[in-house]
Amino acid sequence: MSTLEIKGIVASVAGKQILNGIDLTVRSGEVHAVMGPNGAGKSTLSAVIMGKPGYEVHSGEVLLDGVDLLAMPAWQRAQAGVHLVMQYPSEVPGVSLADMLAAAFRARGRGTNGLIAEVAAEAGRINFPVALLDRPLNVDLSGGEKKRNETLQLAVLAPKFAILDELDSGLDLDALRDCAKRVEDASNTDGPSGRLGVLAITHYNRLLAELHPDRVHILVKGRIVAAGGPELADELERDGYEAFSEGVAAQ
Amino acid sequence: MTVASAAVLPSADEEVWRYSRIGELDLAAFEPAAVKSTVTGAEKLPAVDESLISRLVAGLTMHDSFDELSAEFNCTVAISVPSGIVLHEPIVVTHHIEGDAAALYPRLVVHGGANSEFTVVERFESSDDTRALVVPRLVLQADQAARVSYLGINLLGPRVWQLAHQQATGERDSTTLLATVALGGDYARVRTDARLVGQGATTKQVALYYADGTQMHDFRTLQDHVAPRTNSDLLFKGAVQDSAKSVYTGLIRIREDAKGSVAFQTNRNLTLSEGAWAESVPNLDIRTNDVKCSHASTVGPIDEEQRFYLESRGIPPDVAERLVVLGFFDDVLALLPVGELRRDLRARVAAKLHHVDSRAGATR
Protein backbone atom coordinates (compact mmCIF):
# COMPACT_ATOMS: atom_id res chain seq x y z
CA MET A 1 0.00 0.00 0.00
CA SER A 2 1.41 3.35 -1.08
CA THR A 3 0.36 6.89 -0.24
CA LEU A 4 0.68 10.11 -2.20
CA GLU A 5 0.27 13.10 0.08
CA ILE A 6 -0.12 16.66 -1.16
CA LYS A 7 0.17 19.02 1.80
CA GLY A 8 -0.42 22.76 1.78
CA ILE A 9 0.92 23.36 -1.72
CA VAL A 10 1.27 27.03 -2.67
CA ALA A 11 2.68 27.47 -6.17
CA SER A 12 3.01 30.01 -8.93
CA VAL A 13 3.83 30.12 -12.60
CA ALA A 14 5.33 33.14 -14.37
CA GLY A 15 5.17 35.10 -11.12
CA LYS A 16 1.45 34.52 -10.65
CA GLN A 17 0.27 32.51 -7.67
CA ILE A 18 -2.10 29.80 -8.89
CA LEU A 19 -2.33 27.27 -6.07
CA ASN A 20 -3.23 28.68 -2.67
CA GLY A 21 -2.80 25.71 -0.37
CA ILE A 22 -3.81 22.27 -1.65
CA ASP A 23 -4.22 19.24 0.60
CA LEU A 24 -5.02 15.86 -0.86
CA THR A 25 -4.14 12.26 -0.04
CA VAL A 26 -4.45 9.35 -2.47
CA ARG A 27 -3.78 5.72 -1.55
CA SER A 28 -3.17 2.71 -3.76
CA GLY A 29 -6.35 1.53 -5.45
CA GLU A 30 -8.21 4.79 -4.82
CA VAL A 31 -9.57 6.99 -7.60
CA HIS A 32 -9.78 10.68 -6.75
CA ALA A 33 -11.22 13.29 -9.08
CA VAL A 34 -10.19 16.92 -8.96
CA MET A 35 -12.77 19.01 -10.77
CA GLY A 36 -12.56 22.67 -11.47
CA PRO A 37 -13.41 25.39 -13.96
CA ASN A 38 -10.88 26.87 -16.41
CA GLY A 39 -8.13 28.72 -14.60
CA ALA A 40 -8.74 26.99 -11.25
CA GLY A 41 -5.20 25.58 -11.22
CA LYS A 42 -5.90 22.02 -12.38
CA SER A 43 -3.01 21.75 -14.83
CA THR A 44 -0.71 23.63 -12.45
CA LEU A 45 -1.41 21.00 -9.81
CA SER A 46 -0.41 18.19 -12.18
CA ALA A 47 2.70 20.10 -13.35
CA VAL A 48 3.81 20.76 -9.77
CA ILE A 49 3.43 17.12 -8.74
CA MET A 50 5.44 15.95 -11.78
CA GLY A 51 8.07 18.71 -11.61
CA LYS A 52 7.54 20.51 -14.89
CA PRO A 53 10.07 23.34 -15.37
CA GLY A 54 8.67 26.83 -14.94
CA TYR A 55 6.53 26.18 -11.87
CA GLU A 56 7.60 27.48 -8.50
CA VAL A 57 6.51 25.89 -5.24
CA HIS A 58 6.57 28.39 -2.35
CA SER A 59 5.42 26.12 0.46
CA GLY A 60 3.96 22.74 1.18
CA GLU A 61 5.14 19.27 0.25
CA VAL A 62 4.36 16.29 -1.93
CA LEU A 63 5.28 13.00 -0.31
CA LEU A 64 5.29 9.54 -1.85
CA ASP A 65 5.35 7.03 0.99
CA GLY A 66 6.92 9.76 3.10
CA VAL A 67 9.64 10.64 0.55
CA ASP A 68 9.83 14.28 -0.56
CA LEU A 69 9.11 14.34 -4.31
CA LEU A 70 9.67 18.09 -4.67
CA ALA A 71 13.38 17.63 -3.98
CA MET A 72 13.69 15.39 -7.06
CA PRO A 73 13.86 16.22 -10.77
CA ALA A 74 10.99 14.93 -12.88
CA TRP A 75 12.71 11.76 -14.05
CA GLN A 76 13.36 10.66 -10.48
CA ARG A 77 9.77 11.37 -9.51
CA ALA A 78 8.67 9.13 -12.39
CA GLN A 79 11.00 6.38 -11.25
CA ALA A 80 9.70 6.78 -7.71
CA GLY A 81 6.28 5.86 -9.06
CA VAL A 82 4.35 8.93 -10.24
CA HIS A 83 3.16 9.07 -13.84
CA LEU A 84 1.59 12.04 -15.61
CA VAL A 85 -0.84 11.41 -18.44
CA MET A 86 -0.57 14.68 -20.29
CA GLN A 87 -3.34 16.83 -21.65
CA TYR A 88 -1.22 17.80 -24.65
CA PRO A 89 1.51 15.17 -25.06
CA SER A 90 4.51 16.55 -26.97
CA GLU A 91 5.50 15.40 -30.40
CA VAL A 92 9.02 13.98 -30.34
CA PRO A 93 10.18 13.61 -33.96
CA GLY A 94 12.30 10.56 -34.72
CA VAL A 95 11.69 8.86 -31.37
CA SER A 96 9.31 5.92 -31.45
CA LEU A 97 7.19 4.69 -28.56
CA ALA A 98 9.34 1.55 -28.40
CA ASP A 99 12.59 3.58 -28.24
CA MET A 100 11.17 5.70 -25.46
CA LEU A 101 9.78 2.83 -23.42
CA ALA A 102 13.03 0.87 -23.83
CA ALA A 103 14.97 3.88 -22.50
CA ALA A 104 12.48 4.21 -19.63
CA PHE A 105 12.86 0.51 -18.78
CA ARG A 106 16.66 0.62 -18.92
CA ALA A 107 16.69 3.72 -16.71
CA ARG A 108 14.79 1.69 -14.13
CA GLY A 109 17.16 -1.25 -14.45
CA ARG A 110 14.42 -3.33 -16.06
CA GLY A 111 15.19 -5.70 -18.93
CA THR A 112 13.59 -4.95 -22.29
CA ASN A 113 13.20 -8.55 -23.48
CA GLY A 114 9.44 -8.85 -23.33
CA LEU A 115 8.79 -5.18 -23.99
CA ILE A 116 7.57 -5.33 -27.58
CA ALA A 117 5.17 -8.17 -26.83
CA GLU A 118 3.88 -6.34 -23.76
CA VAL A 119 3.36 -3.14 -25.72
CA ALA A 120 1.50 -5.04 -28.44
CA ALA A 121 -0.72 -6.74 -25.85
CA GLU A 122 -1.52 -3.43 -24.13
CA ALA A 123 -2.20 -1.80 -27.49
CA GLY A 124 -4.75 -4.50 -28.21
CA ARG A 125 -6.40 -3.96 -24.83
CA ILE A 126 -7.16 -0.30 -25.54
CA ASN A 127 -7.65 -0.59 -29.32
CA PHE A 128 -4.52 1.36 -30.20
CA PRO A 129 -3.58 0.37 -33.78
CA VAL A 130 -0.37 -1.67 -33.73
CA ALA A 131 0.62 0.08 -36.99
CA LEU A 132 1.06 3.29 -34.98
CA LEU A 133 3.61 1.83 -32.56
CA ASP A 134 6.54 2.58 -34.86
CA ARG A 135 5.48 6.19 -35.46
CA PRO A 136 7.48 8.95 -33.84
CA LEU A 137 5.85 9.86 -30.53
CA ASN A 138 2.56 11.72 -31.06
CA VAL A 139 3.59 12.89 -34.54
CA ASP A 140 0.53 12.92 -36.83
CA LEU A 141 -1.63 11.18 -34.24
CA SER A 142 -5.25 12.24 -33.77
CA GLY A 143 -6.45 13.48 -30.37
CA GLY A 144 -7.90 10.08 -29.54
CA GLU A 145 -4.78 8.23 -30.66
CA LYS A 146 -2.61 10.47 -28.48
CA LYS A 147 -4.68 9.69 -25.39
CA ARG A 148 -4.65 5.96 -26.12
CA ASN A 149 -0.89 6.26 -26.53
CA GLU A 150 -0.65 8.02 -23.15
CA THR A 151 -2.78 5.32 -21.53
CA LEU A 152 -0.67 2.60 -23.13
CA GLN A 153 2.49 4.10 -21.61
CA LEU A 154 0.79 4.26 -18.23
CA ALA A 155 -0.16 0.59 -18.47
CA VAL A 156 3.31 -0.57 -19.53
CA LEU A 157 5.27 1.54 -17.06
CA ALA A 158 2.89 0.48 -14.23
CA PRO A 159 3.54 3.29 -11.73
CA LYS A 160 2.14 3.56 -8.19
CA PHE A 161 0.16 6.70 -8.97
CA ALA A 162 -1.26 8.22 -12.14
CA ILE A 163 -2.10 11.88 -12.56
CA LEU A 164 -4.56 12.19 -15.43
CA ASP A 165 -4.51 15.76 -16.72
CA GLU A 166 -7.79 16.19 -18.64
CA LEU A 167 -7.62 12.70 -20.11
CA ASP A 168 -11.10 13.29 -21.50
CA SER A 169 -10.50 16.57 -23.31
CA GLY A 170 -11.11 16.25 -27.02
CA LEU A 171 -11.69 12.52 -26.75
CA ASP A 172 -14.42 10.64 -28.58
CA LEU A 173 -16.60 8.38 -26.47
CA ASP A 174 -15.04 5.09 -27.64
CA ALA A 175 -11.53 6.27 -26.85
CA LEU A 176 -12.71 7.70 -23.53
CA ARG A 177 -14.22 4.35 -22.55
CA ASP A 178 -11.15 2.37 -23.62
CA CYS A 179 -8.77 4.63 -21.71
CA ALA A 180 -10.95 4.96 -18.61
CA LYS A 181 -11.52 1.22 -18.46
CA ARG A 182 -7.79 0.52 -18.61
CA VAL A 183 -7.12 2.99 -15.78
CA GLU A 184 -9.94 1.54 -13.70
CA ASP A 185 -8.64 -2.00 -14.24
CA ALA A 186 -5.21 -0.89 -13.04
CA SER A 187 -6.77 0.58 -9.90
CA ASN A 188 -8.64 -2.67 -9.21
CA THR A 189 -5.89 -5.15 -10.01
CA ASP A 190 -2.62 -5.80 -8.23
CA GLY A 191 0.20 -4.92 -10.63
CA PRO A 192 3.98 -4.76 -10.11
CA SER A 193 3.46 -1.63 -7.97
CA GLY A 194 0.26 -2.79 -6.31
CA ARG A 195 -3.06 -1.23 -7.25
CA LEU A 196 -2.82 2.03 -9.11
CA GLY A 197 -3.82 5.17 -7.22
CA VAL A 198 -5.43 7.72 -9.52
CA LEU A 199 -5.74 11.50 -9.40
CA ALA A 200 -8.02 12.41 -12.30
CA ILE A 201 -8.03 16.12 -13.04
CA THR A 202 -10.95 17.13 -15.18
CA HIS A 203 -13.33 19.89 -16.11
CA TYR A 204 -16.33 17.72 -16.97
CA ASN A 205 -17.84 14.71 -15.29
CA ARG A 206 -18.16 12.53 -18.39
CA LEU A 207 -14.80 10.92 -17.54
CA LEU A 208 -16.12 10.18 -14.06
CA ALA A 209 -19.10 8.32 -15.48
CA GLU A 210 -16.54 5.83 -16.83
CA LEU A 211 -13.92 6.01 -14.11
CA HIS A 212 -16.12 5.83 -10.95
CA PRO A 213 -14.13 7.92 -8.44
CA ASP A 214 -14.10 7.18 -4.74
CA ARG A 215 -13.63 10.85 -3.86
CA VAL A 216 -14.37 14.09 -5.67
CA HIS A 217 -12.62 17.38 -4.86
CA ILE A 218 -13.75 20.72 -6.22
CA LEU A 219 -10.87 23.07 -7.09
CA VAL A 220 -11.71 26.75 -7.44
CA LYS A 221 -9.20 29.60 -7.54
CA GLY A 222 -6.34 27.43 -6.35
CA ARG A 223 -8.17 25.98 -3.36
CA ILE A 224 -10.16 22.81 -2.71
CA VAL A 225 -13.52 24.24 -1.76
CA ALA A 226 -15.47 21.04 -1.35
CA ALA A 227 -14.80 17.32 -1.13
CA GLY A 228 -17.09 14.34 -0.97
CA GLY A 229 -18.20 11.12 -2.56
CA PRO A 230 -19.14 10.61 -6.20
CA GLU A 231 -22.46 12.35 -5.55
CA LEU A 232 -20.53 15.64 -5.42
CA ALA A 233 -19.90 15.38 -9.16
CA ASP A 234 -23.65 15.06 -9.73
CA GLU A 235 -24.26 18.09 -7.54
CA LEU A 236 -21.72 19.99 -9.58
CA GLU A 237 -23.38 18.90 -12.81
CA ARG A 238 -26.70 20.22 -11.48
CA ASP A 239 -25.58 23.49 -9.85
CA GLY A 240 -22.47 24.41 -11.84
CA TYR A 241 -19.17 25.75 -10.53
CA GLU A 242 -20.77 29.07 -9.57
CA ALA A 243 -22.37 27.55 -6.49
CA PHE A 244 -18.90 26.54 -5.26
CA SER A 245 -17.19 29.75 -6.37
CA GLU A 246 -19.39 31.71 -3.98
CA GLY A 247 -18.02 29.63 -1.16
CA VAL A 248 -14.49 30.79 -2.04
CA ALA A 249 -15.52 34.42 -2.10
CA ALA A 250 -17.00 34.08 1.38
CA GLN A 251 -13.84 32.55 2.88
CA MET B 1 53.25 27.29 -57.46
CA THR B 2 52.87 30.55 -59.33
CA VAL B 3 49.11 30.16 -59.30
CA ALA B 4 49.10 29.62 -55.55
CA SER B 5 51.29 32.57 -54.78
CA ALA B 6 49.37 34.83 -57.15
CA ALA B 7 45.94 33.77 -55.89
CA VAL B 8 43.71 36.50 -54.53
CA LEU B 9 41.60 34.90 -51.86
CA PRO B 10 37.93 35.74 -51.41
CA SER B 11 36.98 37.78 -48.38
CA ALA B 12 34.14 37.64 -45.88
CA ASP B 13 32.90 40.92 -47.36
CA GLU B 14 31.48 38.91 -50.25
CA GLU B 15 27.98 37.71 -49.45
CA VAL B 16 28.74 34.07 -50.31
CA TRP B 17 31.69 34.12 -47.86
CA ARG B 18 29.88 36.08 -45.17
CA TYR B 19 30.28 34.57 -41.66
CA SER B 20 33.05 32.30 -43.03
CA ARG B 21 36.53 31.92 -41.55
CA ILE B 22 38.25 32.61 -44.86
CA GLY B 23 40.12 35.54 -43.30
CA GLU B 24 42.09 33.09 -41.12
CA LEU B 25 43.53 31.17 -44.07
CA ASP B 26 47.23 31.54 -44.83
CA LEU B 27 47.36 29.78 -48.18
CA ALA B 28 51.12 30.22 -48.51
CA ALA B 29 51.58 27.97 -45.46
CA PHE B 30 50.28 24.98 -47.46
CA GLU B 31 52.22 23.09 -50.11
CA PRO B 32 50.27 21.44 -52.97
CA ALA B 33 50.51 17.64 -52.79
CA ALA B 34 49.02 14.59 -54.47
CA VAL B 35 45.88 13.02 -53.02
CA LYS B 36 45.83 9.33 -52.10
CA SER B 37 42.46 8.07 -53.26
CA THR B 38 40.97 4.61 -53.58
CA VAL B 39 37.94 3.62 -55.61
CA THR B 40 35.81 0.52 -55.12
CA GLY B 41 32.73 -0.68 -56.95
CA ALA B 42 33.73 0.75 -60.34
CA GLU B 43 35.84 -2.23 -61.49
CA LYS B 44 33.44 -3.33 -64.22
CA LEU B 45 32.93 0.11 -65.71
CA PRO B 46 34.68 1.03 -68.96
CA ALA B 47 37.49 3.59 -68.84
CA VAL B 48 36.24 7.16 -68.96
CA ASP B 49 36.85 9.05 -72.16
CA GLU B 50 39.23 11.98 -71.63
CA SER B 51 37.18 14.24 -73.88
CA LEU B 52 34.11 13.60 -71.70
CA ILE B 53 36.07 14.60 -68.60
CA SER B 54 37.31 17.75 -70.31
CA ARG B 55 33.83 18.67 -71.46
CA LEU B 56 32.28 18.19 -68.00
CA VAL B 57 35.09 20.00 -66.19
CA ALA B 58 34.80 22.90 -68.65
CA GLY B 59 31.20 23.31 -67.50
CA LEU B 60 32.23 23.92 -63.89
CA THR B 61 31.54 27.53 -62.98
CA MET B 62 34.68 29.25 -61.73
CA HIS B 63 33.55 31.18 -58.67
CA ASP B 64 36.83 32.05 -57.01
CA SER B 65 40.56 31.44 -56.82
CA PHE B 66 40.06 28.00 -55.24
CA ASP B 67 38.41 26.86 -58.48
CA GLU B 68 41.47 28.13 -60.32
CA LEU B 69 43.83 26.37 -57.91
CA SER B 70 41.87 23.16 -58.36
CA ALA B 71 42.17 23.50 -62.14
CA GLU B 72 45.94 23.69 -61.70
CA PHE B 73 46.65 21.14 -58.97
CA ASN B 74 43.75 18.67 -59.07
CA CYS B 75 43.98 14.91 -58.74
CA THR B 76 40.95 13.73 -60.66
CA VAL B 77 38.86 10.60 -60.23
CA ALA B 78 36.31 10.17 -63.01
CA ILE B 79 33.34 7.82 -63.05
CA SER B 80 31.01 7.38 -65.98
CA VAL B 81 28.17 4.89 -65.97
CA PRO B 82 27.00 4.09 -69.51
CA SER B 83 23.43 4.56 -70.67
CA GLY B 84 20.89 2.14 -69.30
CA ILE B 85 23.23 0.60 -66.71
CA VAL B 86 21.91 0.15 -63.16
CA LEU B 87 24.45 -0.47 -60.38
CA HIS B 88 23.05 -2.00 -57.21
CA GLU B 89 26.16 -1.46 -55.10
CA PRO B 90 27.58 2.01 -54.47
CA ILE B 91 30.86 3.20 -55.95
CA VAL B 92 33.00 4.36 -53.03
CA VAL B 93 35.77 6.92 -53.48
CA THR B 94 37.90 7.40 -50.37
CA HIS B 95 40.39 10.25 -50.05
CA HIS B 96 43.04 9.55 -47.42
CA ILE B 97 44.11 13.03 -46.40
CA GLU B 98 47.65 12.97 -45.07
CA GLY B 99 50.65 15.18 -44.48
CA ASP B 100 51.66 18.26 -42.58
CA ALA B 101 50.71 21.56 -44.18
CA ALA B 102 49.63 19.93 -47.44
CA ALA B 103 47.14 21.49 -49.83
CA LEU B 104 45.10 18.82 -51.58
CA TYR B 105 42.86 19.28 -54.58
CA PRO B 106 40.77 16.12 -55.11
CA ARG B 107 38.38 16.44 -58.03
CA LEU B 108 35.59 13.97 -58.65
CA VAL B 109 33.84 13.84 -62.02
CA VAL B 110 30.63 11.80 -62.09
CA HIS B 111 28.67 11.15 -65.25
CA GLY B 112 25.43 9.21 -65.46
CA GLY B 113 24.52 8.17 -68.99
CA ALA B 114 20.90 8.32 -70.10
CA ASN B 115 18.61 6.19 -67.96
CA SER B 116 21.46 4.92 -65.78
CA GLU B 117 21.08 4.50 -62.02
CA PHE B 118 23.83 4.41 -59.40
CA THR B 119 25.23 5.88 -56.19
CA VAL B 120 28.64 7.37 -55.52
CA VAL B 121 29.96 7.78 -51.98
CA GLU B 122 32.90 10.12 -51.47
CA ARG B 123 34.67 9.81 -48.12
CA PHE B 124 37.18 12.29 -46.72
CA GLU B 125 39.25 10.78 -43.94
CA SER B 126 42.32 11.87 -42.02
CA SER B 127 44.09 11.18 -38.76
CA ASP B 128 43.76 13.54 -35.81
CA ASP B 129 47.23 15.03 -36.26
CA THR B 130 47.01 15.69 -40.00
CA ARG B 131 47.22 19.41 -40.78
CA ALA B 132 45.94 20.05 -44.27
CA LEU B 133 43.84 22.16 -46.58
CA VAL B 134 41.47 20.11 -48.74
CA VAL B 135 39.86 21.80 -51.73
CA PRO B 136 37.48 19.24 -53.28
CA ARG B 137 35.58 19.79 -56.47
CA LEU B 138 32.62 17.70 -57.63
CA VAL B 139 31.28 17.88 -61.15
CA LEU B 140 28.20 15.72 -61.54
CA GLN B 141 26.13 15.34 -64.66
CA ALA B 142 22.94 13.29 -64.97
CA ASP B 143 21.90 12.75 -68.58
CA GLN B 144 18.29 12.29 -69.64
CA ALA B 145 16.29 10.22 -67.14
CA ALA B 146 19.42 9.17 -65.20
CA ARG B 147 19.09 8.61 -61.43
CA VAL B 148 22.33 9.62 -59.78
CA SER B 149 22.86 9.73 -56.01
CA TYR B 150 25.90 11.20 -54.32
CA LEU B 151 26.85 11.07 -50.63
CA GLY B 152 29.83 13.02 -49.33
CA ILE B 153 31.09 12.06 -45.88
CA ASN B 154 33.44 14.38 -44.01
CA LEU B 155 35.33 12.43 -41.34
CA LEU B 156 38.30 14.78 -41.35
CA GLY B 157 40.48 15.38 -38.31
CA PRO B 158 40.35 18.50 -36.14
CA ARG B 159 43.25 20.26 -37.90
CA VAL B 160 41.95 20.01 -41.45
CA TRP B 161 40.27 22.75 -43.45
CA GLN B 162 37.89 21.88 -46.26
CA LEU B 163 36.73 24.27 -48.98
CA ALA B 164 34.46 22.27 -51.28
CA HIS B 165 32.54 23.26 -54.35
CA GLN B 166 30.01 20.93 -55.91
CA GLN B 167 28.09 21.42 -59.11
CA ALA B 168 25.40 19.06 -60.29
CA THR B 169 23.56 19.34 -63.56
CA GLY B 170 20.33 17.51 -64.29
CA GLU B 171 19.14 16.98 -67.84
CA ARG B 172 15.58 16.22 -68.89
CA ASP B 173 13.64 13.97 -66.45
CA SER B 174 16.79 13.12 -64.49
CA THR B 175 16.88 12.72 -60.72
CA THR B 176 19.86 13.72 -58.62
CA LEU B 177 20.37 13.32 -54.89
CA LEU B 178 23.20 15.31 -53.33
CA ALA B 179 23.75 14.29 -49.72
CA THR B 180 26.38 15.41 -47.26
CA VAL B 181 27.27 14.22 -43.79
CA ALA B 182 29.71 16.61 -42.12
CA LEU B 183 31.12 15.56 -38.78
CA GLY B 184 34.80 16.44 -39.07
CA GLY B 185 37.20 19.21 -39.95
CA ASP B 186 38.24 22.38 -38.22
CA TYR B 187 36.53 24.69 -40.71
CA ALA B 188 34.60 22.73 -43.34
CA ARG B 189 32.74 24.51 -46.10
CA VAL B 190 30.65 23.00 -48.89
CA ARG B 191 29.16 25.09 -51.64
CA THR B 192 26.63 23.13 -53.69
CA ASP B 193 25.04 24.37 -56.89
CA ALA B 194 22.30 22.09 -58.20
CA ARG B 195 21.22 23.09 -61.70
CA LEU B 196 18.10 21.79 -63.36
CA VAL B 197 18.66 22.42 -67.05
CA GLY B 198 16.30 19.87 -68.65
CA GLN B 199 12.55 20.01 -68.20
CA GLY B 200 11.08 17.66 -65.65
CA ALA B 201 14.43 17.25 -63.85
CA THR B 202 14.39 16.69 -60.10
CA THR B 203 17.07 17.30 -57.49
CA LYS B 204 17.13 16.65 -53.79
CA GLN B 205 19.75 18.01 -51.41
CA VAL B 206 20.20 16.60 -47.94
CA ALA B 207 22.74 17.34 -45.24
CA LEU B 208 23.45 16.26 -41.70
CA TYR B 209 26.09 18.27 -39.89
CA TYR B 210 27.25 18.28 -36.31
CA ALA B 211 30.05 20.50 -35.03
CA ASP B 212 31.54 20.45 -31.56
CA GLY B 213 34.59 21.88 -29.82
CA THR B 214 35.71 24.83 -31.97
CA GLN B 215 34.60 23.34 -35.30
CA MET B 216 32.71 25.32 -37.91
CA HIS B 217 30.55 23.89 -40.67
CA ASP B 218 29.58 26.20 -43.52
CA PHE B 219 27.06 25.43 -46.27
CA ARG B 220 26.05 27.50 -49.28
CA THR B 221 23.40 26.01 -51.51
CA LEU B 222 21.78 26.95 -54.79
CA GLN B 223 18.69 25.30 -56.25
CA ASP B 224 18.85 26.69 -59.76
CA HIS B 225 15.74 26.07 -61.86
CA VAL B 226 16.60 26.78 -65.47
CA ALA B 227 14.07 24.59 -67.33
CA PRO B 228 10.28 24.33 -67.00
CA ARG B 229 8.54 21.92 -64.63
CA THR B 230 11.66 21.18 -62.59
CA ASN B 231 11.57 20.11 -58.95
CA SER B 232 13.94 20.69 -56.10
CA ASP B 233 13.78 19.83 -52.42
CA LEU B 234 16.35 20.54 -49.75
CA LEU B 235 16.56 19.39 -46.14
CA PHE B 236 19.62 20.44 -44.12
CA LYS B 237 19.76 19.66 -40.42
CA GLY B 238 22.60 20.50 -38.09
CA ALA B 239 23.69 20.70 -34.49
CA VAL B 240 26.33 22.84 -32.81
CA GLN B 241 27.80 22.13 -29.42
CA ASP B 242 30.43 23.68 -27.13
CA SER B 243 31.68 26.81 -28.95
CA ALA B 244 31.14 25.37 -32.42
CA LYS B 245 29.53 27.32 -35.23
CA SER B 246 27.53 26.60 -38.34
CA VAL B 247 26.30 28.62 -41.27
CA TYR B 248 23.65 27.75 -43.78
CA THR B 249 22.75 30.10 -46.57
CA GLY B 250 20.59 28.85 -49.40
CA LEU B 251 19.07 30.33 -52.49
CA ILE B 252 16.20 29.05 -54.60
CA ARG B 253 16.42 30.60 -58.04
CA ILE B 254 13.56 30.11 -60.50
CA ARG B 255 14.62 31.50 -63.83
CA GLU B 256 12.39 33.13 -66.45
CA ASP B 257 11.75 29.92 -68.41
CA ALA B 258 11.22 27.64 -65.42
CA LYS B 259 7.43 27.84 -65.34
CA GLY B 260 5.59 25.17 -63.39
CA SER B 261 8.54 24.50 -61.11
CA VAL B 262 8.31 23.40 -57.49
CA ALA B 263 11.01 24.16 -54.90
CA PHE B 264 11.25 23.52 -51.17
CA GLN B 265 14.02 24.41 -48.76
CA THR B 266 14.20 23.56 -45.06
CA ASN B 267 17.07 24.21 -42.68
CA ARG B 268 16.86 23.28 -38.99
CA ASN B 269 19.55 23.79 -36.40
CA LEU B 270 19.94 22.66 -32.82
CA THR B 271 22.13 24.72 -30.51
CA LEU B 272 23.18 22.31 -27.78
CA SER B 273 25.38 24.65 -25.72
CA GLU B 274 25.16 28.26 -24.59
CA GLY B 275 28.35 29.15 -26.46
CA ALA B 276 27.40 27.50 -29.75
CA TRP B 277 26.19 29.57 -32.70
CA ALA B 278 24.25 28.77 -35.85
CA GLU B 279 23.21 31.08 -38.64
CA SER B 280 20.51 30.27 -41.18
CA VAL B 281 19.73 32.48 -44.15
CA PRO B 282 17.21 31.23 -46.72
CA ASN B 283 16.62 33.27 -49.89
CA LEU B 284 14.28 33.22 -52.86
CA ASP B 285 14.86 34.67 -56.31
CA ILE B 286 11.80 34.00 -58.45
CA ARG B 287 11.67 35.45 -61.93
CA THR B 288 8.49 33.87 -63.26
CA ASN B 289 5.02 33.05 -62.04
CA ASP B 290 3.17 29.75 -61.87
CA VAL B 291 5.66 28.25 -59.41
CA LYS B 292 5.36 26.69 -55.98
CA CYS B 293 8.07 27.56 -53.47
CA SER B 294 8.49 27.44 -49.74
CA HIS B 295 11.32 27.79 -47.33
CA ALA B 296 11.63 27.33 -43.59
CA SER B 297 14.46 27.77 -41.17
CA THR B 298 14.89 27.38 -37.43
CA VAL B 299 17.72 27.80 -34.95
CA GLY B 300 17.23 26.91 -31.30
CA PRO B 301 17.95 24.66 -28.36
CA ILE B 302 16.32 21.32 -27.65
CA ASP B 303 12.61 21.77 -27.18
CA GLU B 304 11.90 21.90 -23.43
CA GLU B 305 8.51 20.24 -23.87
CA GLN B 306 10.10 17.25 -25.64
CA ARG B 307 12.75 16.97 -22.96
CA PHE B 308 10.17 17.13 -20.16
CA TYR B 309 7.95 14.60 -21.88
CA LEU B 310 10.74 12.02 -21.95
CA GLU B 311 11.95 12.88 -18.44
CA SER B 312 8.40 12.51 -17.10
CA ARG B 313 8.67 8.86 -18.19
CA GLY B 314 11.64 8.34 -15.88
CA ILE B 315 14.34 8.91 -18.50
CA PRO B 316 17.40 10.79 -17.14
CA PRO B 317 18.34 14.10 -18.84
CA ASP B 318 21.40 12.75 -20.69
CA VAL B 319 19.43 9.88 -22.21
CA ALA B 320 16.50 12.16 -23.03
CA GLU B 321 18.80 14.59 -24.79
CA ARG B 322 20.40 11.76 -26.75
CA LEU B 323 17.00 10.49 -27.87
CA VAL B 324 15.84 13.95 -28.92
CA VAL B 325 19.03 14.76 -30.86
CA LEU B 326 19.15 11.40 -32.64
CA GLY B 327 15.43 11.74 -33.31
CA PHE B 328 16.06 15.20 -34.78
CA PHE B 329 18.46 13.66 -37.32
CA ASP B 330 16.29 10.62 -38.00
CA ASP B 331 14.62 11.95 -41.14
CA VAL B 332 17.87 13.08 -42.79
CA LEU B 333 19.54 9.77 -41.95
CA ALA B 334 16.61 8.00 -43.60
CA LEU B 335 17.13 10.06 -46.78
CA LEU B 336 20.80 9.11 -47.18
CA PRO B 337 21.31 7.00 -50.28
CA VAL B 338 23.22 4.07 -48.76
CA GLY B 339 21.15 2.33 -46.11
CA GLU B 340 24.05 0.24 -44.79
CA LEU B 341 25.94 3.39 -43.78
CA ARG B 342 23.15 4.76 -41.63
CA ARG B 343 23.91 2.71 -38.53
CA ASP B 344 27.58 3.74 -38.59
CA LEU B 345 26.79 7.40 -39.16
CA ARG B 346 24.13 7.38 -36.45
CA ALA B 347 26.68 5.92 -34.04
CA ARG B 348 29.17 8.63 -35.00
CA VAL B 349 26.55 11.28 -34.28
CA ALA B 350 25.78 9.66 -30.92
CA ALA B 351 29.49 9.62 -30.07
CA LYS B 352 29.60 13.40 -30.53
CA LEU B 353 26.98 13.88 -27.85
CA HIS B 354 29.43 13.80 -25.03
CA HIS B 355 28.07 16.72 -23.10
CA VAL B 356 24.99 16.69 -21.04
CA ASP B 357 23.20 19.74 -19.91
CA SER B 358 21.86 18.26 -16.70
CA ARG B 359 19.44 20.97 -15.75
CA ALA B 360 17.17 19.32 -13.24
CA GLY B 361 13.43 19.64 -13.40
CA ALA B 362 11.65 22.32 -11.42
CA THR B 363 12.36 21.85 -7.79
CA ARG B 364 11.98 24.33 -5.05
Interface residues (C-beta under 8 A of the other chain):
Chain A: M50 G51 K52 P53 G54 Y55 E56 V57 L70 A71 M72 P73 A74 W75 R77 A78 Q79 H83 L84 M86 P89 S90 E91 V92 P93 G94 V95 D99 M100 L101 A103 A104 R106 A107 R108 P136 L137 Q153 L157
Chain B: D303 E304 E305 Q306 F308 Y309 L310 E311 S312 R313 G314 I315 P316 P317 V319 A320 L323 V324 L326 G327 F328 F329 D330 D331 R359 A360 G361 A362 T363 R364
